[in-house]
Amino acid sequence: MWWWIMMALSILQWNGRSLIANGQELKYFVEKQHDKPNIICVQETWLKPSLDFRIFGYTAIRKDREAGAGGGVAMFIHQGLSYKSLCLNTEIEVIGTEVWAGDLKFEVVNFYNPCLKITRELLGEICRQGSSRLILCGDFNAHNTLWGSSRTIDNGRVIEEFMDDCKLVCMNDGRGTRFDVLRGVESAIDLTIVSEQVAGTTQWEVLKTSLESDHFPIWVKINSNNVHLEDYLHPRWNMREANWGLYSMKADVKFMGVLSHAGNDVEELNSVITNIICDTAEETIGKSTGNRQKKMVPWWTNECKEAVKARNKAFKKIKSNHSFDNLIAYKQAQSKARRIIKDTKKKYWRDFCGTIGSHTKIEDVWGMIRKMGGIRRDFSLPVLKDSVCEAVTNVEKAEMLAAAFVKVHSSHNLSNGELEWRKQVIQGNVDLLGRKEVSDNALDKDFTLFELKRALIGAKHTSPGKDGVCYKLIEQLCDMSKSVILKLYNMVWEQGQLPSSWKHSIIVPIPKPGKDKTEAKSYRPIALTSNLCKLMERMLTKRLVHEIEKRGLLSPHQSGFRNGRTAMDPIGVGLPG
């Protein structure tokens, strides 16, 4: 299912004053937005390389402060929006990306100035790309009456002169972007500076809400072009609502006619089996809508929501009437909200740990650890490049990845000696490639229903292939229905012909750790093949392993990949008695 979301390019900028402390509120704020921002620019993340922070549905690009505490900038880009990171060789806290909104390319720069002196050379280095669609946002710590300050200081004057020379426009309209709770005054130090070409269609708004930081979030919306977010949401079977009894009964009725009238055409029988399973599952189980709207973190409760609501109410009150009593009330509400959020998170984790036992799978534990931090798997790809061109759209990325995968497995990677050796091996074993007469050997016998059931027991419930048939749908069939699948397997085994659909798969590119994600060669292809095919492979593997063990064809010293043995066995043998 392709979703084409049409909207203006929207950017949320915010000085977070620590994503460690205030990051969960940012996640909750983004989660409840109907129109989520395409890009989130955060200053003062206070993160370190060892700390992981992610927002579900977004790809994170960070630059942490190398020395000392505080500081740092981060940019979160919505999955489905094509982007490319810019290489800004500077020691200051700034990151930049190029993003594609339809056919237009924008350069977005996120900048934080920790009260240091700003020079024209510094600004020129940040904006040296010379883009006609530049969006420069961040906390500049610069005052100028041009954007609503009560005075103009050197940093503000330098920025004003730089904007005049480079034909840039400051979108601030005089409203304050930071509120000093102790003094009760606002200041405008968070700026949004754009190119003249972009300024005419840009909307700028300060959100008067508190996310635990003393800076307000800022919405920037650019209406110059529609943004096409390409997002492939693959619907899944809704197993939680499955009526397995009804599913098995309906499938049994449909398979009953197939068993007695099935011919000897492998392609036809495979197609009939696939259609019956999928059609019956559609009738009795259904699929998810593919909607990815989930809670950012599982532990957020209504109590957390009400505590944040009470704190925001106290914040609005102190803004409208700054008094000592209101200040105390705000500090109390702020402290209470922090305590409730912290205690709720701790309680949720302790309750989960209380359910862990010998039956708990290790992947469930790691899955909960990731969920607690709001970490989800990221399937988005940046703009890919090679020596010739760039791939911006998903179709272009798929073509570039396919070419890279083909090249890796090409015979051109072999030397002349290796090619000659392979040719000799094939010629010397021509007889092994031919059809053999059926013998009484146990390997050549028809598969049995027992073998099929045994293969299903050890099967992991992984993602299905293109046909959509997963192990669970096969597992819940009755014996009569499974015998039809068994008939298909024996036809394949006897005729030596695979259904054509078994030779097709969905390729998922997985990035290699530590590699440049903008290069196609940095991805590893994972193939999602038909589970009907993989089930037969499991049955055949069981036979081969049994025959190999029976004949003693493996070394007695080999322990890896053998039943009843572990990697500790060779170590134990080597230890002195």
HELIX and SHEET records of a PDB file:
HELIX    1   1 LEU A   19  GLU A   31  1                                  13    
HELIX    2   2 ARG A  120  ILE A  126  1                                   7    
HELIX    3   3 THR A  145  TRP A  147  5                                   3    
HELIX    4   4 ASP A  154  CYS A  166  1                                  13    
HELIX    5   5 GLU A  196  ALA A  199  1                                   4    
HELIX    6   6 MET A  239  GLU A  241  5                                   3    
HELIX    7   7 TRP A  244  HIS A  261  1                                  18    
HELIX    8   8 VAL A  266  THR A  284  1                                  19    
HELIX    9   9 ASN A  302  SER A  320  1                                  19    
HELIX   10  10 PHE A  324  GLY A  354  1                                  31    
HELIX   11  11 ILE A  362  MET A  372  1                                  11    
HELIX   12  12 ASN A  394  VAL A  408  1                                  15    
HELIX   13  13 SER A  411  ASN A  413  5                                   3    
HELIX   14  14 ASN A  416  GLY A  428  1                                  13    
HELIX   15  15 VAL A  430  LEU A  433  1                                   4    
HELIX   16  16 ALA A  442  ASP A  444  5                                   3    
HELIX   17  17 LEU A  449  ILE A  457  1                                   9    
HELIX   18  18 TYR A  471  GLU A  475  1                                   5    
HELIX   19  19 ASP A  479  GLN A  495  1                                  17    
HELIX   20  20 SER A  500  LYS A  503  5                                   4    
HELIX   21  21 ALA A  520  SER A  522  5                                   3    
HELIX   22  22 ASN A  531  ARG A  551  1                                  21    
HELIX   23  23 MET A  568  GLY A  574  1                                   7    
SHEET    1   A 6 TYR A  58  LYS A  63  0                                        
SHEET    2   A 6 VAL A  73  HIS A  78 -1                                        
SHEET    3   A 6 ILE A  39  GLN A  43 -1                                        
SHEET    4   A 6 TRP A   2  ASN A  15  1                                        
SHEET    5   A 6 ILE A 218  TYR A 232 -1                                        
SHEET    6   A 6 THR A 202  VAL A 206 -1                                        
SHEET    1   B 6 TYR A  83  LEU A  86  0                                        
SHEET    2   B 6 GLU A  93  ALA A 101 -1                                        
SHEET    3   B 6 LEU A 104  TYR A 112 -1                                        
SHEET    4   B 6 LEU A 134  ASP A 139  1                                        
SHEET    5   B 6 ASP A 190  SER A 195 -1                                        
SHEET    6   B 6 LEU A 168  CYS A 170 -1                                        
SHEET    1   C 2 ARG A 178  ASP A 180  0                                        
SHEET    2   C 2 VAL A 185  SER A 187 -1                                        
SHEET    1   D 2 LEU A 384  LYS A 385  0                                        
SHEET    2   D 2 GLU A 390  ALA A 391 -1                                        
SHEET    1   E 2 ILE A 506  PRO A 511  0                                        
SHEET    2   E 2 TYR A 523  LEU A 528 -1                                        
END                                                                             
